[in-house]
Amino acid sequence: MRLPLVLVLPLLVLNVLVDWYICRAVKARATKSVWYRIALWSSVVLTAAFVLIIALPKRDGSNGSLLALMWSLFAYLSVYLGKYVFVIFDLIGKIPCLFRRHRIKALGTAGAILGTAVFVLMWYGVVNRYRIDVKEVEFADTSVPAAFDGYRIVQLSDIHTGSYGTDTTYLSSVVDRINSLKPDLVLFTGDIVNRRSDELKPFTGVLSRIEVPVLSVLGNHDYGDYYLWESDAAKAADRAALADLQKSMGWKLLNNETEKIGRGGDSIMVIGVENIGDPPFPVYGDLDIAYPTPDDGAFKILMSHNPVHWVNDIKDAPDKNIALTLSGHTHAMQIELFGLSPAAMRYKTWGGMYADSDTTHRLYVNIGLGEVGFPARIGATPELTLFTLRKAPER
């Protein structure tokens, strides 16, 4: 696995220019030359390290190689994002120089402070990725059977076991937290691995400790689409292996299937579809196969990994009487500050509860437990969702 040069070279050139600007600024403004030497040699070391990361051969896309690359790039960018902030503020502060006025020193100072804050915030995100946030939701609907009033369901999503290598510490704490909530059922809404089924192997023992039944679906990462397979047969075998691993954990994988859950003479339906995504994610799922009569009166919970499925096909659809859809996928792009996330630019429904025009169809998007792409959660704290079903009075 190699980084594409079309992305790497512009980034490298930009960072060299940023370093050149900062070194010139430090040399002109610092009272002691040692600060210039520190700025210069730290830039040289970081640039050399980045070039080394690019140049070193990667071991056939192994998970260890991917993790090393992910951490290296995160460390590198945590420094340079802060530098970008400083340079932008400092350049704005120099605009008066075009009119033969003094630069605004306060903007340069503000840029240095904010740049440092960006660096600290990114590394805080590394710690925050292990803080589990349990969000409790009461879901009331007239179609909830009386016997299921008070029924407790935990949703978890987007574990991405490949991002943890073989370290089971975090997921062990997740399982302990799930069991402490005393749910009646656990629903997993996809992305248990990053690219291959063998990423799950170190964690099967831990995840099998969940004390109640677990139903699951596949997410876009679970199909092997992000790995270069030697043949279609090898890819299909890996997907079958993933299903076998989940079965060995005691989980039941619903591939366009429905599970009937009984309690006190009543029942609810849990529908699981394979991934139905928007481009560039392939469509594997089929709701008509999973549940041929979605307009019937049964209380139904649909597990569909990508919330776009609800937006496009369930929302405001009179022929689909599905009270609650559970999704994941977005991670809130692993960044959420003050209730705002860049995920909102990509997804209309990126986290929390949503409803259509008459609230007959509702969607909950869990922002996930794991991470992929960069090893941090800047805000966007890992989520477990505890739903308590309530029988609502007839309207």
N, C-alpha and C positions, 0 to 999 in steps of 0.2 A: 504494500500500500504506500503510495506516494502522494504528496500534496501536489495539486496541479500548478504548474509554473505560471499559468495565466493569472492565478490568484496570488502566488507567492512573490513574484518579482515586483509588482506594483507596491505590495505591502512593504517589502524590503527597501525599496527606493524611498517610499514615504517616510519610513522610520529613520533612514539615514539623514534625510533632510531635516526631520524633527530634531535629531541629535545635533546636527550641525548648527541649527538655530539656537538650541539651548546652550551649547558650548560657547558660541559667540556671546550670548547674553550673559553667561556666568563670567566669562573673561572680562567683559566690559564693566560689570557691576560689582563683582566680588572684591572685597578688600584684601583677601588672602588668596594667593595663587593655588593653594591646596584644593580649593573648591573647584577650580577649573580642571585640575588633574583628575579629581574624583569624577567629575562629569564626563571628561574625555575617555578615561579608561573603563568606566562602567559601560559607556556606550560601545566601546570596542569589544568588550567581553560579551555583552548581550548580542551584538550583531554576529560575532563569531559563533556563539552558541546557536543562534537561529539558523545560520548557514549550515552548521553541523547537523542540526535536526533534519534539515531538508536533504542533505547529501547522504546521510547514512542509509544503507540499504535496510529495507523493512522485511521482516521475516514472514513472508507469505500472508500478510494480513492477520497475523495471530492476534489474539485478544490482548496478550501482554504488550505487544508492539503498539496496538491501538491505544491502550491506557497510557503508555509512556509518552506517546505523541500528544494525547489529550492534555496531560498534565504539563508537558513542556510548553505547549502553545498557550495554555492558560496562564502560566507563570510569566511568560514573555509578554502577553497582551495586558496582564494586570499592571505591568510597568508602563507600557506604551500608551494605554488609554489615559492614564493620568498625565503623561507627557502631552498628549494631544490637547487635553483640557487647558493645561498651562499655556501652550503655544497659542491657542485660539484667543484666550483672554489677553495674553501679552500683545498679540498683533493688534487686537482692537484698541488696546491702550496706547499703541503707537500711531494710530490714525492722526492725532493732532500734529505729529511730526511732519506730515505732508503739508501742513499749513504754517510750518515754522514755529510751532508751539511745543511745549514740553509734553513728553509722554505722560500718561496717567498711571503713575506708579501703583496706585491702589488696585488697578485691574490686574497687574502682574502679580501682586501679592495675593489677590483673590484667586487667581488661576492656580498659584502654587498650593494654596490651601485646599481648593476644590480638587485638584489633581491628586493630592495626597489622600483626600477623602475617598476618591474613586478607588484607589489602590486598597485602602483599608476595607472598603465596602465589598470589594470582590473577594478578599480573603475571609471576611466575615461570612460570605456566602458558602465557603467551604465548610465552616462549622455549622451553619444553619441547615445544611442539607441533611443533618442527622436529627434535627428537632422535629418531633412528630406532633402535628396539630390535629386534634380530633374535633371535627365539626359535627354538631348534633342538629339533625333536621327532623321535625315532625311533619309527616306527610299525611294529610287528611284528604279522603276522597269518598264519595258516596258508594263507589264500587268496591271498597275494601270490605271483605266479608267480616261479619261480627266476630268470628273466632280469631281473626287476625288483628283485632284491635290491641295495640301494644306490642305487636310482633317487631323484633329488632333485627335489622339487617346492616351489616358493615360492608361498605364498598371500598375496595382498594384497587389501585390502577397503576400502570406504568412503573413496574418495579425495576426493569432494566438490569437484571442480575449481572450482565457482562461488565457493568461499570464498577463492580466491587471486587473483581478478580476472584479470590477464594476466601475473602474475609466475610464471615457470617455474622459478625457482631451486630451490625445495624439491623439486618433482617430478623435476627433473633429478638431484638428489642421490639421490632414491629409486631411480631407474632405474640409476644408477651402482652403488648398493649391491646391487640385484638381480643385475646382471651379474657383480659380483664374487663372488657366491655360487656361480656356475657351476651353475645348476639345469638340469635336463633339460626342465622344463615349468613354466609359471607359470599359476596359477589366480586369477582375480579374482572375488570373490563379491558384487559389486553396489554400487550408489550411486556412480556415476562423476560425476554432476552433482547439483546441489541441486534445480533446477526445470526447466531447459530445456537442449536439446541444444547451443545456441550457447556455453554455458559451457565446453564441451570443446574448442572450436576452437583456442584459443591453446596447447593442450597436446598436440595430436595428434602434432606432430613429436617432442616429448620422449618421449612414451609409446611411439612406434613404434621407439625405440632399444633396446627390450628384445630381447635377442639370441636368445631361444628362443621356441617357439610359446606363445601366450597364449590360453587359453579363458576366457570370461567369461559371467556371467549378469546380469540386471537386478535392482536393488534397488528398494525402495519409492519412492525419490526419482527414479528414472529414467523413470517413466511420465508425468510432467507433471501429477501430481495436485495439486501444491502451487502451481500457477499458474492464473490465471483466463484461460482461452482464449476467443477470440471464437466458436469453434465446435468441435464434435467433430472435424471434418475437420482443423482446424489442429492439434489435439492429436495426432491420429493421424499427421499429417505430421511433427511434431516427433519423435515416437518413431521413425519410419522414418529420419529424419535422424540420430538418435543411433546407430542400427544401421549406417548408412552410414559415419559417422565412425569407429566402431570397426573396421569393415572396412578403411577407408583406413589405419588404424594397423597392420594386419596381425593384429588380434585376431579370434578367431572367437567370435561370440556364440551361445550355446546357449539357444534359447527352447523349452523342453520338448523337448530333443534330447539325443542321446548321441554322444560322440566315442570311437571305438575307437583306443587307442594301442598300437602294436606295438613289440616289441623282442625281438630274438633268437629269433624264432619263437613267443614268448608275447605276450599282450595283456592290457590292463586296460581297463575302461570308465569314462569320466568322464561323469556324467549332470549336465545342467544344467536346472533347473526355473526357470520364472519365479517372481516373488515369491509366496510363500504365507505370509501374515501373520495375526496375530490382530487383532481390532478395535482401532483404527479403520482398519487397513491392509487394502485390498482383496486378494482372492485372485485371482491370475492364473495360477498354476502348476498343473500336472497331472502327477504322477509317472507315472501309468499311460500317458499319451501319450509322455512322455520315455523311458520304459523299461518296456515291457509285461510283462516277466517278471522282476520284482525278486527272486524267490525262487530264481533259478538260481545256479550255482556260480561264476560269474565274479567276479573281484575288482573291486569297484565303489567309486568315489568319487563322492559326490553333492554338488553345489554348490547350496545353497539359502540365500538371503540371510538370512532370519529364522530364528534357532534354534528358535523355537516350532514350526516344522514338524517338526523332529526329535523334540521333546518329545511332540507330539500324535500323530504318525503313524509314526515310525520306531522309536523306543525300545520295546524289548520286543515288537516285532512279528515273529512267526515267519515271516510270509509276505514279509518284506522283508529279504533277505540283503544288506544294504548295510553294509560294514565301517566305512566312514569317511564322515561328513558334514562338510562345511566350511561355516561360516556367518560372518556379520559382524553388522552392524546395530546392535548395542548401544552401541558406542563406550565401553563401561563408563561411559556418560553423561559421558565426558571428565573423570571424577573418580575417582581410585583412590589411596588412602593406606593404607599398611601392609596391603595385600592386601584392603582393604575398599572397596566402591563402592556408591553409592546405586542403581546398576543392579540390585543384588540384590533390591531391593524390587519391581522390575518384572519381572525375568526370572530364572527358575530357573537358566538357563545363560547367563551374561553374559560370560564370558571364560575361555579355556583349554580343557583337555580334560575331557570328561565321558564316562561309560559307563553302559550300562543294567545290569540286575541280573546278567547272566551275561557281560558285556563283549563280546558278539558285535556290538553296535552301539555305535560311538563317535562322538562329536561334538567338533569343535574350533571354538571361537568366537574369531575374530580381532577385536581391539578397534579395528581400523581405522587408517588413515593420516591422515585429514583431520578436519575439524571442521565442525559446523553448529550454529547457535543462538548460540554464543558462541566467540570466537576464541582459545581456550586449551585446554590439556590439563593439568589439575592432577593430577599423576601420570598414569596412563592414557597412558603414552608411546606415540607412534605405532609400530605393529607391522608387521613383516614376519615371516612364519612359514616356516621352512625344514624341510620334512618329508623324512626319509630312510626309504624303505620297506625293510622287512626281511622276509625269508621266515622265519616262525616254524616250529619243528618241529611235526609233527602231534601232537595230544593223545592 
